[in-house]
Amino acid sequence: MPPEAGPAPVHRLGARNGWVVAAAAALYLAAGFALWWHAWRAPGSTIATASADPDQNVWWLAFLPHALGHAMSPFFTRAMYFPSGVNVVSNTSFPAVALLLSPVTALFGPLVSFNLAVSVVPAANAFTAFVVFRRYVQWDAARFVGALLYGFGPFV
């Protein structure tokens, strides 16, 4: 009689596994910065893409610290489409990222915040996928490549 399948093995973070996880995180982070290397030559004056679409995202990154610093509503602004204004929540703003990067925005400006976000977010996505794949895939190289494809796939 074949043995019954038990629960999936629990992966504890031992010395070897900790090294593998740290190496994967470092490689994903290096890949994220390498992907947008041209923006880091002059991060305060270069945007990490050739498209015009991110201009509004840079504006949203600058708006939230400005609104909070001036006791304005972070959910509505008349600075766009004056005089009727814009509902921030119904637009493609990302207030959690803007809040997280507000110290960077205040110190270095919204372009540096945007370049940092587009460099770190794919690496964070890949690293998260790597950690999740630990439950389903036992081979480190397969986990690494699968997470690399997830984090840096065609939708980056």
C-alpha atoms as one frame of an Amber mdcrd trajectory, in Angstrom:
protein
   0.000   0.000   0.000   1.466   3.405  -0.966   2.138   5.853   1.846  -0.433
   8.563   2.341   0.516  12.040   1.278   1.024  14.241   4.298   1.121  17.996
   4.559   3.758  19.906   2.636   7.084  20.074   4.450   7.684  23.205   6.472
  10.776  25.081   5.261  12.708  26.467   8.153  15.185  29.229   7.521  18.463
  27.514   8.320  21.937  28.896   7.623  22.014  27.634   4.030  18.448  28.666
   3.275  19.019  32.085   4.810  22.009  32.590   2.528  20.000  31.517  -0.525
  17.141  33.886   0.352  19.530  36.796   0.971  21.380  36.103  -2.296  18.094
  35.997  -4.214  16.992  39.306  -2.677  20.328  40.933  -3.555  20.242  39.639
  -7.136  16.647  40.792  -7.665  17.504  44.224  -6.280  20.563  44.448  -8.534
  18.408  43.448 -11.511  15.862  46.143 -10.631  18.499  48.862 -10.603  20.205
  47.441 -13.723  16.886  47.534 -15.576  16.698  51.322 -15.154  20.453  52.046
 -15.028  20.144  55.110 -17.272  17.869  56.857 -14.763  20.450  56.516 -11.993
  23.112  58.507 -13.854  21.134  61.666 -12.989  18.202  60.494 -10.825  16.888
  63.977 -10.027  16.566  65.004 -13.660  15.996  61.754 -15.582  12.846  59.674
 -15.561  13.125  55.899 -15.800  11.089  55.569 -18.979  10.776  57.157 -22.393
   6.974  57.256 -22.280   4.936  60.309 -21.267   2.622  58.249 -19.048   4.713
  58.344 -15.830   4.546  62.138 -15.659   1.234  61.911 -13.821   2.649  59.269
 -11.479   5.522  61.600 -10.590   2.959  64.322  -9.900   1.005  61.993  -7.573
   4.211  61.139  -5.699   4.798  64.865  -5.115   1.177  65.670  -4.285   0.683
  63.501  -1.191   3.595  64.918   0.852   2.578  68.410  -0.280  -1.042  67.874
   0.745  -0.144  66.410   4.135   2.461  69.105   4.775  -0.034  71.883   4.038
  -3.007  70.318   5.886  -4.883  69.760   2.623  -7.089  66.827   1.737  -5.005
  64.014   0.248  -8.137  62.704  -1.504  -9.094  65.724  -3.621  -7.190  68.442
  -5.445  -8.047  71.430  -7.576  -4.468  71.645  -8.860  -5.514  69.445 -11.791
  -8.481  70.311 -14.004  -9.096  73.628 -12.264 -11.694  74.758 -11.167 -13.608
  71.475 -10.825 -10.658  69.459  -9.487  -9.806  65.792  -9.365 -10.796  62.973
  -7.032  -7.476  61.363  -6.141  -9.037  58.017  -5.265 -10.745  57.599  -8.641
  -7.504  58.273 -10.524  -4.436  56.129 -10.992  -2.730  57.491  -7.896  -0.925
  55.184  -5.501  -1.128  56.775  -2.061   0.526  53.913  -0.146   3.671  54.121
  -2.274   3.595  57.933  -2.141   3.298  57.841   1.653   6.092  55.283   1.975
   8.372  57.332  -0.296   7.404  60.745   1.089  10.704  61.161   3.004  12.606
  60.478  -0.220  10.325  62.893  -2.081  10.859  65.589   0.539  14.646  65.181
   0.517  15.409  64.460  -3.136  12.268  65.214  -5.158   9.552  63.201  -6.892
  11.744  62.051  -9.798  14.109  60.257  -7.441  11.091  58.714  -5.670   9.664
  57.519  -8.969  12.996  56.078 -10.116  13.405  54.346  -6.764   9.890  52.903
  -6.932  10.246  51.506 -10.457  13.621  50.004  -9.520  12.609  48.420  -6.205
   9.024  47.262  -6.864   9.869  44.593  -9.495  12.608  43.296  -7.184  10.164
  43.192  -4.269   7.626  41.342  -6.421  10.245  38.814  -7.509  11.485  38.315
  -3.944   7.946  37.794  -2.654   7.323  35.224  -5.381  10.609  33.500  -4.464
   9.504  33.193  -0.835   6.053  31.904  -1.849   7.552  29.417  -4.325   9.572
  27.899  -1.456   6.401  26.094  -0.430   5.850  24.491  -3.843   9.290  24.133
  -5.468  12.270  22.488  -3.801  15.006  23.340  -6.306  16.506  26.778  -5.570
  17.376  27.521  -9.197  13.827  26.817 -10.373  12.400  29.042  -7.630  14.821
  31.802  -8.578  13.997  31.695 -12.302  10.250  31.422 -11.721  10.285  34.407
  -9.393  12.519  36.329 -11.811   9.957  35.790 -14.569   7.159  36.834 -12.233
   8.864  40.000 -11.008  10.479  41.125 -14.258   7.998  39.738 -16.771   6.596
  41.644 -19.727   4.322  43.827 -17.596   7.241  45.622 -15.889
